Amino acid sequence: MWPFNRELQEVPRLSKGFVRQLQFREAFTWEAEVEDFIKQRTTGYSLNVPCGKSMIGDVRLDIDSNLSMRDAYDMFNKKLPYSPNTFDTVISDPPWKIGHYFRPRLFFELVRVCKLGGQIIYNATWIPTSKFTLQTGTWIRQSSQFSNVSIISTFLKIAPCPEESQ
């Protein structure tokens, strides 16, 4: 028997058969040290997507409308509702269990809305790549001993994306 009692959360099923856990859980909240670390690196007009309960960012979007500054934003099926080159800093801490197909889609959208010369701060268990960015930093974070780790990567946008001219 488990030493604690938790209710199972319902997992939404997609029409294509994928299963994703998109509901925000308290366990997804950054520790104060991580919040400070990200905050110190955030400059200019900033976007945080998905934001969870983090208050970092001039604009904060999340799939949960209770956490988002505007209507809930489905980052997996929609383009970000901003013009190319809008933000100086873009912050993202996507759900770590999203499928490989969704990972580049979100990252390329972050690159599109980031200004040329702007930065992307990305926290995940993988390191994204784009020929329009240059990776400028990598930090491994771990919340406690023997817990899973994540990688905080920073990127500089070095070239315009083709989507910017559309």
DSSP file (Angstrom, degrees, kcal/mol; ACC not computed):
  #  RESIDUE AA STRUCTURE BP1 BP2  ACC     N-H-->O    O-->H-N    N-H-->O    O-->H-N    TCO  KAPPA ALPHA  PHI   PSI    X-CA   Y-CA   Z-CA
    1    1 A M              0   0    0      0, 0.0     0, 0.0     0, 0.0     0, 0.0   0.000 360.0 360.0 360.0 141.3    0.0    0.0    0.0
    2    2 A W        -     0   0    0      1,-0.1     0, 0.0     2,-0.1     0, 0.0  -0.401 360.0-128.4 -69.1 144.5    1.2    3.5   -0.8
    3    3 A P  S    S+     0   0    0      0, 0.0     2,-0.3     0, 0.0    -1,-0.1   0.448  91.4  41.5 -75.0   2.6    2.3    5.6    2.1
    4    4 A F  S    S-     0   0    0      2,-0.0     2,-0.6     0, 0.0    -2,-0.1  -0.944  77.8-126.2-143.2 165.2    0.0    8.4    0.9
    5    5 A N        +     0   0    0     -2,-0.3     2,-0.4     2,-0.0     0, 0.0  -0.951  34.0 164.1-119.1 114.9   -3.5    8.8   -0.6
    6    6 A R        -     0   0    0     -2,-0.6     2,-0.3     3,-0.0    -2,-0.0  -0.976  34.1-124.5-129.6 143.8   -3.9   10.6   -3.9
    7    7 A E        -     0   0    0     -2,-0.4     2,-0.3     1,-0.1    -2,-0.0  -0.639  33.7-112.3 -81.1 143.8   -6.7   10.7   -6.3
    8    8 A L        -     0   0    0     -2,-0.3     2,-0.3     1,-0.0    -1,-0.1  -0.578  30.3-129.2 -74.8 137.2   -5.9    9.8   -9.9
    9    9 A Q        -     0   0    0     -2,-0.3     2,-0.2     1,-0.1    -1,-0.0  -0.655  23.5-109.5 -86.7 144.2   -6.1   12.7  -12.3
   10   10 A E        -     0   0    0     -2,-0.3    13,-0.2     1,-0.0    -1,-0.1  -0.525  28.7-144.6 -70.8 136.3   -8.1   12.2  -15.4
   11   11 A V        -     0   0    0     -2,-0.2    10,-0.2    10,-0.1     2,-0.1  -0.915  15.3-128.3-106.4 119.5   -5.9   12.1  -18.5
   12   12 A P        -     0   0    0      0, 0.0     8,-1.3     0, 0.0     2,-0.4  -0.390  19.1-144.1 -66.5 142.2   -7.4   13.7  -21.6
   13   13 A R  B     -A   19   0A   0      6,-0.2     2,-0.2    -2,-0.1     6,-0.2  -0.897   9.2-140.6-107.6 136.8   -7.3   11.6  -24.7
   14   14 A L    >   -     0   0    0      4,-2.4     3,-2.0    -2,-0.4     0, 0.0  -0.592  23.5-114.3 -92.5 157.8   -6.8   13.1  -28.1
   15   15 A S  T 3  S+     0   0    0      1,-0.3    -1,-0.1    -2,-0.2    -2,-0.0   0.778 115.4  58.7 -63.1 -25.9   -8.6   12.1  -31.2
   16   16 A K  T 3  S-     0   0    0      2,-0.1    -1,-0.3     1,-0.0     3,-0.1   0.372 122.1-103.8 -85.7   5.7   -5.4   10.8  -32.8
   17   17 A G  S <  S+     0   0    0     -3,-2.0    -2,-0.1     1,-0.3     2,-0.1   0.386  76.1 137.1  91.8  -4.4   -4.9    8.4  -29.8
   18   18 A F        -     0   0    0     -5,-0.0    -4,-2.4     1,-0.0     2,-0.5  -0.450  42.8-147.3 -72.7 149.9   -2.2   10.3  -28.1
   19   19 A V  B     +A   13   0A   0     -6,-0.2     2,-0.4    -2,-0.1    -6,-0.2  -0.984  20.7 176.3-118.9 129.3   -2.4   10.6  -24.3
   20   20 A R        -     0   0    0     -8,-1.3     2,-0.8    -2,-0.5     3,-0.1  -0.984  28.4-143.4-133.2 143.6   -1.2   13.8  -22.6
   21   21 A Q        +     0   0    0     -2,-0.4    76,-0.2   -10,-0.2   -10,-0.1  -0.900  36.7 154.0-102.9 104.0   -1.2   15.0  -19.1
   22   22 A L        +     0   0    0     -2,-0.8     2,-0.1     2,-0.1    -1,-0.1   0.541  29.4 112.7-109.4 -11.0   -1.8   18.7  -19.4
   23   23 A Q  S    S-     0   0    0    -13,-0.2     2,-0.2    -3,-0.1   -14,-0.0  -0.435  72.1-116.2 -68.0 135.1   -3.4   19.6  -16.1
   24   24 A F        -     0   0    0     -2,-0.1     2,-0.3     3,-0.0    -1,-0.1  -0.480  33.5-168.8 -68.8 138.6   -1.2   21.8  -14.0
   25   25 A R    >   -     0   0    0     -2,-0.2     3,-2.6     1,-0.1     4,-0.2  -0.960  33.5-117.7-127.3 148.8   -0.1   20.2  -10.7
   26   26 A E  G >  S+     0   0    0     -2,-0.3     3,-2.1     1,-0.3    -1,-0.1   0.803 111.8  69.0 -54.2 -31.0    1.5   21.9   -7.8
   27   27 A A  G 3  S+     0   0    0      1,-0.3    -1,-0.3    -3,-0.0    -3,-0.0   0.719  89.6  64.7 -62.3 -18.8    4.5   19.6   -8.3
   28   28 A F  G <  S+     0   0    0     -3,-2.6    -1,-0.3     2,-0.1     2,-0.2   0.495  77.6 112.0 -82.3  -2.9    5.2   21.6  -11.5
   29   29 A T  S <  S-     0   0    0     -3,-2.1     2,-0.1    -4,-0.2    23,-0.1  -0.512  70.9-119.9 -76.1 135.1    5.9   24.8   -9.6
   30   30 A W        -     0   0    0     -2,-0.2    -1,-0.1     1,-0.1     2,-0.1  -0.427  26.3-113.9 -70.0 146.0    9.4   26.1   -9.6
   31   31 A E     >  -     0   0    0     -2,-0.1     4,-2.4     1,-0.1     3,-0.5  -0.368  33.9-102.9 -70.2 161.1   11.3   26.5   -6.3
   32   32 A A  H  > S+     0   0    0      1,-0.2     4,-2.6     2,-0.2     5,-0.2   0.855 122.1  56.1 -56.3 -38.2   12.2   30.1   -5.3
   33   33 A E  H  > S+     0   0    0      2,-0.2     4,-2.1     1,-0.2    -1,-0.2   0.883 109.1  45.9 -63.8 -38.4   15.8   29.6   -6.4
   34   34 A V  H  > S+     0   0    0     -3,-0.5     4,-2.6     2,-0.2     5,-0.3   0.919 111.1  52.3 -71.1 -43.3   14.7   28.6   -9.9
   35   35 A E  H  X S+     0   0    0     -4,-2.4     4,-2.9     1,-0.2    -2,-0.2   0.933 112.4  46.2 -55.1 -47.1   12.3   31.5  -10.1
   36   36 A D  H  X S+     0   0    0     -4,-2.6     4,-2.5     2,-0.2    -1,-0.2   0.900 110.5  53.1 -63.2 -41.6   15.1   33.9   -9.1
   37   37 A F  H  X S+     0   0    0     -4,-2.1     4,-0.7     2,-0.2    -2,-0.2   0.919 114.7  40.9 -58.7 -47.0   17.5   32.3  -11.5
   38   38 A I  H >X S+     0   0    0     -4,-2.6     3,-0.9     1,-0.2     4,-0.6   0.919 113.2  54.1 -68.4 -45.1   15.0   32.8  -14.4
   39   39 A K  H >< S+     0   0    0     -4,-2.9     3,-1.1     1,-0.3    -2,-0.2   0.885 104.1  55.3 -57.9 -41.5   14.0   36.3  -13.2
   40   40 A Q  H 3< S+     0   0    0     -4,-2.5    -1,-0.3     1,-0.2    -2,-0.2   0.765 110.9  45.7 -63.9 -25.2   17.6   37.4  -13.2
   41   41 A R  H << S+     0   0    0     -3,-0.9     2,-0.5    -4,-0.7    -1,-0.2   0.458  90.0 101.1 -97.5  -3.1   18.0   36.4  -16.8
   42   42 A T    <<  +     0   0    0     -3,-1.1     2,-0.3    -4,-0.6     4,-0.1  -0.733  48.5 172.3 -88.9 124.2   14.8   37.9  -18.1
   43   43 A T        -     0   0    0     -2,-0.5    76,-0.2     2,-0.1    45,-0.1  -0.933  40.7  -9.5-130.2 153.8   15.2   41.3  -19.8
   44   44 A G  S    S-     0   0    0     -2,-0.3     2,-0.4    44,-0.1    14,-0.1  -0.107 114.1  -6.0  64.0-159.0   12.9   43.6  -21.8
   45   45 A Y  S    S-     0   0    0     41,-0.1    43,-2.2    12,-0.1    44,-1.7  -0.577  82.5-164.9 -72.8 124.8    9.3   42.7  -22.9
   46   46 A S  E     -b   89   0B   0     -2,-0.4    13,-2.0    42,-0.2    12,-0.6  -0.867  23.2-159.2-128.6 151.5    8.8   39.0  -21.9
   47   47 A L  E     -bc  90  59B   0     42,-2.1    44,-3.3    -2,-0.3     2,-0.5  -0.973   5.2-166.0-122.3 136.5    6.5   36.0  -22.6
   48   48 A N  E     -bc  91  60B   0     11,-2.4    13,-2.4    -2,-0.4     3,-0.4  -0.969  15.1-162.7-124.6 113.9    6.2   33.0  -20.3
   49   49 A V  S    S+     0   0    0     42,-2.6    13,-0.2    -2,-0.5     2,-0.1  -0.969  78.8  15.8-146.9 125.3    4.4   30.0  -21.9
   50   50 A P  S    S+     0   0    0      0, 0.0    43,-0.6     0, 0.0    -1,-0.4   0.621  83.3 176.4 -73.4 139.4    3.2   27.7  -20.4
   51   51 A C    >   -     0   0    0     10,-2.2     3,-2.0    -3,-0.4     5,-0.2   0.725   5.1-175.9 -87.8 -23.4    3.5   29.8  -17.2
   52   52 A G  T 3  S-     0   0    0      1,-0.3    -1,-0.2     9,-0.2   -23,-0.1  -0.396  73.2 -31.9  56.4-136.9    1.9   27.6  -14.6
   53   53 A K  T 3  S+     0   0    0    -27,-0.1    -1,-0.3   -25,-0.0     2,-0.1   0.397 105.2 123.8 -93.8   2.9    1.8   29.7  -11.4
   54   54 A S    <   -     0   0    0     -3,-2.0    -6,-0.1     1,-0.1    -3,-0.0  -0.397  49.3-158.6 -64.7 137.5    5.0   31.6  -12.2
   55   55 A M        +     0   0    0     -2,-0.1     2,-0.3     5,-0.0    -1,-0.1   0.293  55.3 117.7 -98.5   7.8    4.5   35.3  -12.2
   56   56 A I        +     0   0    0     -5,-0.2    35,-0.1     2,-0.0    -2,-0.0  -0.579  52.8  52.5 -75.1 137.0    7.6   35.9  -14.3
   57   57 A G  S    S-     0   0    0     -2,-0.3   -10,-0.2   -10,-0.1     3,-0.1   0.114  74.4-118.4 114.1 136.8    6.8   37.6  -17.7
   58   58 A D  S    S+     0   0    0    -12,-0.6     2,-0.4     1,-0.2   -11,-0.2   0.836 112.2  34.2 -68.4 -33.3    4.9   40.6  -18.9
   59   59 A V  E    S-c   47   0B   0    -13,-2.0   -11,-2.4     2,-0.0     2,-0.5  -0.993  75.5-172.4-123.8 128.8    2.7   38.2  -20.8
   60   60 A R  E     -c   48   0B   0     -2,-0.4     9,-2.7   -13,-0.2    10,-0.4  -0.984   4.6-179.2-126.3 124.0    1.8   34.8  -19.2
   61   61 A L        +     0   0    0    -13,-2.4   -10,-2.2    -2,-0.5     2,-0.3  -0.934   5.5 165.7-123.0 145.0   -0.1   32.1  -21.1
   62   62 A D        -     0   0    0     -2,-0.4    11,-2.3     9,-0.3     6,-0.2  -0.984  46.6-119.1-151.7 157.7   -1.2   28.7  -20.0
   63   63 A I  S    S+     0   0    0     -2,-0.3     2,-0.7     9,-0.3     9,-0.1   0.743 102.1  77.1 -68.5 -22.9   -3.5   25.9  -21.1
   64   64 A D  S >> S-     0   0    0      1,-0.1     3,-1.9   -42,-0.1     4,-1.4  -0.815  75.6-152.5 -90.3 114.3   -5.3   26.4  -17.8
   65   65 A S  T 34 S+     0   0    0     -2,-0.7    -1,-0.1     1,-0.3    -2,-0.0   0.723  93.0  64.1 -63.3 -20.8   -7.4   29.6  -18.1
   66   66 A N  T 34 S+     0   0    0      1,-0.2    -1,-0.3    -3,-0.0    -3,-0.0   0.723 111.0  37.0 -72.9 -20.0   -7.1   30.1  -14.3
   67   67 A L  T <4 S+     0   0    0     -3,-1.9    -2,-0.2     3,-0.0    -1,-0.2   0.651 101.6  88.5-101.9 -21.2   -3.4   30.5  -14.7
   68   68 A S  S  < S-     0   0    0     -4,-1.4    -7,-0.2    -6,-0.2     4,-0.1  -0.480  72.2-136.7 -83.8 149.0   -3.3   32.4  -18.0
   69   69 A M  S    S+     0   0    0     -9,-2.7     2,-0.2    -2,-0.2    -8,-0.1   0.699  93.9  16.0 -74.8 -19.4   -3.6   36.2  -18.3
   70   70 A R  S    S-     0   0    0    -10,-0.4    -8,-0.2     1,-0.4    -2,-0.1  -0.547 119.2 -34.2-131.5-161.8   -6.0   35.8  -21.2
   71   71 A D  S    S-     0   0    0     -2,-0.2    -1,-0.4     1,-0.1    -9,-0.3  -0.157  84.2 -77.7 -56.0 156.4   -8.1   32.9  -22.5
   72   72 A A        -     0   0    0     -9,-0.1     2,-0.5    -4,-0.1    -9,-0.3  -0.289  49.3-145.0 -55.3 140.0   -6.5   29.4  -22.1
   73   73 A Y        -     0   0    0    -11,-2.3     2,-1.2    -3,-0.1    -9,-0.1  -0.953   5.5-150.7-117.1 120.1   -3.9   28.9  -24.8
   74   74 A D    >>  -     0   0    0     -2,-0.5     4,-1.5     1,-0.2     3,-1.3  -0.725  13.7-174.8 -89.7  92.8   -3.4   25.5  -26.3
   75   75 A M  T 34 S+     0   0    0     -2,-1.2    -1,-0.2     1,-0.3    34,-0.1   0.600  77.4  59.3 -66.6 -11.0    0.3   25.6  -27.2
   76   76 A F  T 34 S+     0   0    0      1,-0.1    -1,-0.3    -3,-0.1    -2,-0.1   0.681 117.1  25.7 -92.0 -18.8    0.1   22.2  -28.9
   77   77 A N  T <4 S+     0   0    0     -3,-1.3     2,-0.3     1,-0.1    -2,-0.2   0.471 114.8  56.5-123.6  -4.9   -2.5   23.1  -31.5
   78   78 A K  S  < S-     0   0    0     -4,-1.5     2,-0.2    -5,-0.0    -1,-0.1  -0.932  75.5-114.6-131.4 152.7   -2.3   26.8  -32.1
   79   79 A K        -     0   0    0     -2,-0.3    -5,-0.1     1,-0.1    -3,-0.1  -0.506  51.7 -89.8 -74.0 153.1    0.3   29.4  -33.1
   80   80 A L        -     0   0    0     -2,-0.2     2,-1.7     1,-0.1    -1,-0.1  -0.442  38.3-120.7 -62.3 138.4    1.1   31.9  -30.4
   81   81 A P  S    S+     0   0    0      0, 0.0     2,-0.3     0, 0.0    -1,-0.1  -0.129  81.7  92.6 -79.9  44.6   -1.3   34.9  -30.8
   82   82 A Y  S    S-     0   0    0     -2,-1.7     3,-0.1     0, 0.0    -2,-0.1  -0.962  77.7-106.8-136.5 152.5    1.6   37.3  -31.4
   83   83 A S    >   -     0   0    0     -2,-0.3     3,-0.6     1,-0.1    81,-0.1  -0.309  51.5 -83.8 -69.7 158.0    3.4   38.8  -34.4
   84   84 A P  T 3  S+     0   0    0      0, 0.0    29,-0.3     0, 0.0    -1,-0.1  -0.265 112.6  21.4 -57.5 151.3    7.0   37.6  -35.2
   85   85 A N  T 3  S+     0   0    0     27,-2.0    29,-0.2    29,-0.5    30,-0.2   0.847  83.3 130.3  60.1  40.3    9.7   39.5  -33.3
   86   86 A T    <   +     0   0    0     27,-1.4     2,-0.3    -3,-0.6    28,-0.2   0.840  54.4  55.1 -90.7 -37.7    7.5   40.6  -30.4
   87   87 A F  E     - d   0 114B   0     26,-2.7    28,-3.4     1,-0.1   -41,-0.2  -0.788  53.0-157.8-113.1 142.7    9.4   39.6  -27.3
   88   88 A D  E    S+     0   0B   0    -43,-2.2    31,-2.6    -2,-0.3     2,-0.4   0.843  92.4  24.6 -76.2 -37.4   12.9   40.3  -26.0
   89   89 A T  E     -bd  46 119B   0    -44,-1.7   -42,-2.1    29,-0.2     2,-0.5  -0.997  66.3-168.4-132.2 133.8   12.8   37.3  -23.7
   90   90 A V  E     -bd  47 120B   0     29,-2.3    31,-3.0    -2,-0.4     2,-0.4  -0.991   8.7-166.0-122.3 126.5   10.7   34.1  -24.1
   91   91 A I  E     +bd  48 121B   0    -44,-3.3   -42,-2.6    -2,-0.5     2,-0.3  -0.908   9.9 174.8-113.7 136.5   10.4   31.7  -21.2
   92   92 A S  E     + d   0 122B   0     29,-2.5    31,-2.7    -2,-0.4   -41,-0.1  -0.984  22.2 171.3-147.0 135.7    9.1   28.1  -21.5
   93   93 A D        -     0   0    0    -43,-0.6    31,-0.1    -2,-0.3     3,-0.1  -0.662  28.7-170.4-134.5  75.3    8.8   25.1  -19.2
   94   94 A P        -     0   0    0      0, 0.0     2,-0.1     0, 0.0    -2,-0.0  -0.190  39.4 -78.0 -69.4 160.8    6.7   22.7  -21.2
   95   95 A P    >   -     0   0    0      0, 0.0     3,-1.3     0, 0.0   -73,-0.0  -0.377  41.4-139.3 -56.2 131.1    5.2   19.5  -19.8
   96   96 A W  T 3  S+     0   0    0      1,-0.3    29,-0.1    -3,-0.1    28,-0.0   0.656  95.1  58.3 -73.5 -15.5    8.1   17.1  -19.8
   97   97 A K  T 3  S+     0   0    0    -76,-0.2    -1,-0.3     2,-0.0     3,-0.1   0.244  74.3 126.3-100.1  14.7    6.0   14.1  -20.9
   98   98 A I    <   -     0   0    0     -3,-1.3   -78,-0.1     1,-0.1     5,-0.1  -0.393  68.1 -97.1 -70.0 152.2    4.8   15.7  -24.2
   99   99 A G    >>  -     0   0    0      1,-0.1     4,-1.1    -2,-0.1     3,-0.8  -0.193  29.2-109.1 -68.2 160.3    5.5   13.6  -27.3
  100  100 A H  T 34 S+     0   0    0      1,-0.2    -1,-0.1     2,-0.2     3,-0.1   0.798 115.5  61.9 -60.8 -30.7    8.5   14.2  -29.6
  101  101 A Y  T 3> S+     0   0    0      1,-0.2     4,-0.7     2,-0.2    -1,-0.2   0.866 105.5  45.8 -64.2 -36.9    6.2   15.6  -32.3
  102  102 A F  H <> S+     0   0    0     -3,-0.8     4,-2.0     1,-0.2     5,-0.3   0.744  96.6  75.1 -80.6 -24.0    5.0   18.5  -30.1
  103  103 A R  H  X S+     0   0    0     -4,-1.1     4,-1.8     1,-0.2    -1,-0.2   0.939 100.7  37.9 -58.5 -53.6    8.5   19.4  -28.8
  104  104 A P  H  > S+     0   0    0      0, 0.0     4,-2.9     0, 0.0     5,-0.3   0.878 110.6  61.9 -68.3 -33.2    9.8   21.2  -31.9
  105  105 A R  H  X S+     0   0    0     -4,-0.7     4,-1.5     1,-0.2    -2,-0.2   0.938 108.9  40.7 -57.2 -49.0    6.5   22.7  -32.8
  106  106 A L  H  X S+     0   0    0     -4,-2.0     4,-2.2     1,-0.2    -1,-0.2   0.930 115.0  51.5 -65.7 -45.0    6.4   24.7  -29.5
  107  107 A F  H  X S+     0   0    0     -4,-1.8     4,-2.3    -5,-0.3    -2,-0.2   0.906 108.0  51.5 -61.9 -41.1   10.0   25.7  -29.7
  108  108 A F  H  X S+     0   0    0     -4,-2.9     4,-2.1     1,-0.2    -1,-0.2   0.851 108.8  52.0 -65.2 -32.7    9.8   27.0  -33.2
  109  109 A E  H  X S+     0   0    0     -4,-1.5     4,-2.0    -5,-0.3    -1,-0.2   0.895 107.9  51.7 -67.0 -39.3    6.8   29.1  -32.2
  110  110 A L  H  X S+     0   0    0     -4,-2.2     4,-1.0     1,-0.2    -2,-0.2   0.920 110.6  48.4 -61.6 -43.1    8.9   30.5  -29.3
  111  111 A V  H >< S+     0   0    0     -4,-2.3     3,-0.5     1,-0.2   -26,-0.2   0.909 108.2  55.4 -62.9 -42.5   11.7   31.4  -31.8
  112  112 A R  H 3< S+     0   0    0     -4,-2.1   -27,-2.0     1,-0.2    -1,-0.2   0.899 111.8  41.1 -59.0 -43.7    9.2   33.0  -34.2
  113  113 A V  H 3< S+     0   0    0     -4,-2.0   -26,-2.7   -29,-0.3   -27,-1.4   0.587  96.5  95.3 -85.5  -8.8    7.9   35.4  -31.5
  114  114 A C  E << S-d   87   0B   0     -4,-1.0   -29,-0.5    -3,-0.5   -26,-0.2  -0.623  81.5-114.4 -81.0 139.4   11.3   36.2  -30.1
  115  115 A K  E >   -     0   0B   0    -28,-3.4     3,-2.7    -2,-0.3    42,-0.3  -0.357  37.4 -92.1 -68.6 151.1   13.0   39.3  -31.4
  116  116 A L  E 3  S+     0   0B   0      1,-0.3    42,-0.2   -31,-0.1    -1,-0.1  -0.504 121.9  22.2 -60.0 126.4   16.2   39.0  -33.4
  117  117 A G  E 3  S+     0   0B   0     40,-2.4    -1,-0.3     1,-0.3    41,-0.1   0.365 104.0 119.8  88.7  -4.1   19.0   39.3  -30.8
  118  118 A G  E <   -     0   0B   0     -3,-2.7    39,-2.7   -31,-0.1     2,-0.3  -0.256  58.4-118.2 -84.6 177.7   16.5   38.2  -28.1
  119  119 A Q  E     -dE  89 156B   0    -31,-2.6   -29,-2.3    37,-0.2     2,-0.4  -0.884  10.1-152.2-124.8 152.8   16.7   35.2  -25.8
  120  120 A I  E     -dE  90 155B   0     35,-2.2    35,-2.2    -2,-0.3     2,-0.5  -0.986   7.7-161.1-119.2 129.7   14.8   32.1  -25.1
  121  121 A I  E     -dE  91 154B   0    -31,-3.0   -29,-2.5    -2,-0.4     2,-0.4  -0.965  17.4-176.3-111.9 119.9   15.0   30.5  -21.7
  122  122 A Y  E     -dE  92 153B   0     31,-3.0    31,-3.2    -2,-0.5     2,-0.5  -0.969  15.1-169.1-128.9 125.4   13.9   26.8  -21.9
  123  123 A N  E     + E   0 152B   0    -31,-2.7     2,-0.3    -2,-0.4    29,-0.2  -0.958  36.5 114.7-117.0 116.7   13.5   24.3  -19.0
  124  124 A A  E    S- E   0 151B   0     27,-2.0    27,-3.8    -2,-0.5   -28,-0.1  -0.927  74.2 -99.0-160.8-178.7   12.9   20.7  -20.0
  125  125 A T  S    S+     0   0    0     -2,-0.3     2,-0.3    25,-0.2    27,-0.1   0.323 107.0  51.0 -95.4   7.2   14.4   17.2  -19.9
  126  126 A W  S    S-     0   0    0     25,-0.2    25,-0.2     0, 0.0    -2,-0.1  -0.899  81.4-124.8-133.6 163.5   15.6   17.7  -23.5
  127  127 A I        -     0   0    0     -2,-0.3    25,-0.0    -4,-0.1    -4,-0.0  -0.956  27.1-146.0-113.4 115.7   17.6   20.4  -25.3
  128  128 A P        -     0   0    0      0, 0.0     2,-0.3     0, 0.0    -6,-0.0  -0.309  11.7-155.0 -75.3 163.3   15.8   21.8  -28.4
  129  129 A T        +     0   0    0     -2,-0.0     2,-0.3     5,-0.0     5,-0.1  -0.980  16.7 170.0-137.6 152.3   17.7   23.0  -31.5
  130  130 A S    >   -     0   0    0     -2,-0.3     3,-1.6     3,-0.2     0, 0.0  -0.947  36.8-133.7-157.1 140.1   17.0   25.5  -34.2
  131  131 A K  T 3  S+     0   0    0     -2,-0.3    -1,-0.0     1,-0.3    -2,-0.0   0.548 108.0  62.0 -72.9  -3.6   19.3   26.8  -37.0
  132  132 A F  T 3  S+     0   0    0     26,-0.1    26,-2.3    25,-0.0    27,-1.4   0.368 102.4  58.1 -99.7   2.8   17.9   30.3  -36.1
  133  133 A T  E <   -F  157   0B   0     -3,-1.6     2,-0.4    24,-0.3    -3,-0.2  -0.893  65.5-145.6-130.0 160.6   19.2   30.2  -32.5
  134  134 A L  E     -F  156   0B   0     22,-2.2    22,-2.5    -2,-0.3     2,-0.4  -0.996  25.8-126.5-123.7 124.4   22.6   29.8  -30.8
  135  135 A Q  E     +F  155   0B   0     -2,-0.4    20,-0.3    20,-0.2     3,-0.1  -0.581  32.0 174.0 -72.8 126.0   22.7   28.0  -27.5
  136  136 A T  E     +     0   0B   0     18,-2.8     2,-0.3    -2,-0.4    19,-0.2   0.547  57.1  10.2-112.2 -11.8   24.4   30.3  -25.0
  137  137 A G  E     -F  154   0B   0     17,-1.3    17,-2.2     2,-0.0     2,-0.3  -0.978  49.6-165.0-166.6 153.0   24.0   28.4  -21.7
  138  138 A T  E     +F  153   0B   0     -2,-0.3     2,-0.4    15,-0.2    15,-0.2  -0.977   9.7 178.0-145.5 128.8   23.1   25.1  -20.0
  139  139 A W  E     -F  152   0B   0     13,-2.4    13,-3.2    -2,-0.3     2,-0.5  -0.997  20.2-143.0-131.4 136.4   22.3   24.4  -16.4
  140  140 A I  E     -F  151   0B   0     -2,-0.4     2,-0.4    11,-0.2    11,-0.2  -0.852  22.5-167.8 -95.4 130.7   21.3   21.1  -14.8
  141  141 A R  E     -F  150   0B   0      9,-2.8     9,-2.1    -2,-0.5     2,-0.4  -0.937  11.9-178.3-122.4 146.8   18.7   21.5  -12.0
  142  142 A Q  E     -F  149   0B   0     -2,-0.4     7,-0.2     7,-0.2     3,-0.1  -0.980  18.5-153.5-142.6 127.4   17.5   19.0   -9.5
  143  143 A S  S    S-     0   0    0      5,-0.6     2,-0.3    -2,-0.4    -1,-0.1   0.841  77.0 -10.5 -71.9 -34.8   14.9   19.7   -6.8
  144  144 A S  S >  S-     0   0    0      4,-0.3     3,-1.9     0, 0.0    -1,-0.2  -0.965  92.5 -62.2-156.9 168.4   16.1   17.1   -4.3
  145  145 A Q  T 3  S+     0   0    0     -2,-0.3     3,-0.1     1,-0.3    -2,-0.0  -0.312 119.0   5.7 -59.7 136.9   18.5   14.2   -4.0
  146  146 A F  T 3  S+     0   0    0      1,-0.2    -1,-0.3    -4,-0.0     2,-0.2   0.562 100.8 126.8  66.4  11.9   17.7   11.3   -6.3
  147  147 A S  S <  S-     0   0    0     -3,-1.9    -1,-0.2     1,-0.2     0, 0.0  -0.502  70.5 -83.1 -90.2 167.8   14.9   13.2   -8.0
  148  148 A N        -     0   0    0     -2,-0.2    -5,-0.6    -3,-0.1     2,-0.3  -0.248  45.8-135.3 -63.1 157.3   14.7   13.7  -11.8
  149  149 A V  E     - F   0 142B   0     -7,-0.2     2,-0.3    -6,-0.1    -7,-0.2  -0.765  13.3-160.0-111.3 160.1   16.7   16.5  -13.3
  150  150 A S  E     - F   0 141B   0     -9,-2.1    -9,-2.8    -2,-0.3     2,-0.5  -0.907  16.2-127.6-130.8 166.0   15.8   19.1  -15.9
  151  151 A I  E     -EF 124 140B   0    -27,-3.8   -27,-2.0    -2,-0.3     2,-0.7  -0.962   9.9-156.1-117.8 122.5   18.0   21.2  -18.1
  152  152 A I  E     -EF 123 139B   0    -13,-3.2   -13,-2.4    -2,-0.5     2,-0.4  -0.891  22.2-177.3 -96.2 117.0   17.7   25.0  -18.3
  153  153 A S  E     -EF 122 138B   0    -31,-3.2   -31,-3.0    -2,-0.7     2,-0.4  -0.903  14.0-154.3-116.0 143.0   19.0   26.1  -21.6
  154  154 A T  E     -EF 121 137B   0    -17,-2.2   -18,-2.8    -2,-0.4   -17,-1.3  -0.934  12.3-171.0-116.8 144.6   19.3   29.7  -23.0
  155  155 A F  E     -EF 120 135B   0    -35,-2.2   -35,-2.2    -2,-0.4     2,-0.5  -0.968  16.7-144.3-134.0 146.3   19.4   30.6  -26.6
  156  156 A L  E     -EF 119 134B   0    -22,-2.5   -22,-2.2    -2,-0.3     2,-0.6  -0.943  24.9-127.2-106.7 130.2   20.1   33.7  -28.6
  157  157 A K  E     + F   0 133B   0    -39,-2.7   -40,-2.4    -2,-0.5   -24,-0.3  -0.703  35.4 170.6 -79.0 118.5   18.0   34.3  -31.7
  158  158 A I        +     0   0    0    -26,-2.3   -25,-0.2    -2,-0.6    -1,-0.2   0.545  56.6  24.3-109.6 -11.0   20.5   34.9  -34.5
  159  159 A A  S    S-     0   0    0    -27,-1.4    -1,-0.2     0, 0.0     2,-0.1  -0.995  82.0 -98.7-153.4 151.4   18.5   34.8  -37.7
  160  160 A P        -     0   0    0      0, 0.0   -48,-0.1     0, 0.0   -45,-0.0  -0.410  38.5-124.6 -69.8 148.8   14.9   35.4  -38.8
  161  161 A C    >   -     0   0    0    -50,-0.1     3,-1.3   -49,-0.1     4,-0.4  -0.597  17.6-119.1 -88.0 153.5   12.7   32.3  -39.3
  162  162 A P  G >  S+     0   0    0      0, 0.0     3,-1.4     0, 0.0     4,-0.3   0.841 112.6  65.2 -58.7 -32.6   10.9   31.7  -42.6
  163  163 A E  G >  S+     0   0    0      1,-0.3     3,-1.0     2,-0.2   -51,-0.0   0.708  87.1  71.6 -64.1 -18.9    7.5   31.9  -40.7
  164  164 A E  G <  S+     0   0    0     -3,-1.3    -1,-0.3     1,-0.2   -52,-0.0   0.762  94.8  51.4 -69.9 -23.5    8.2   35.6  -40.0
  165  165 A S  G <         0   0    0     -3,-1.4    -1,-0.2    -4,-0.4    -2,-0.2   0.495 360.0 360.0 -92.0  -2.8    7.7   36.6  -43.6
  166  166 A Q    <         0   0    0     -3,-1.0    -1,-0.2    -4,-0.3    -2,-0.1   0.471 360.0 360.0 -84.4 360.0    4.3   34.9  -43.9
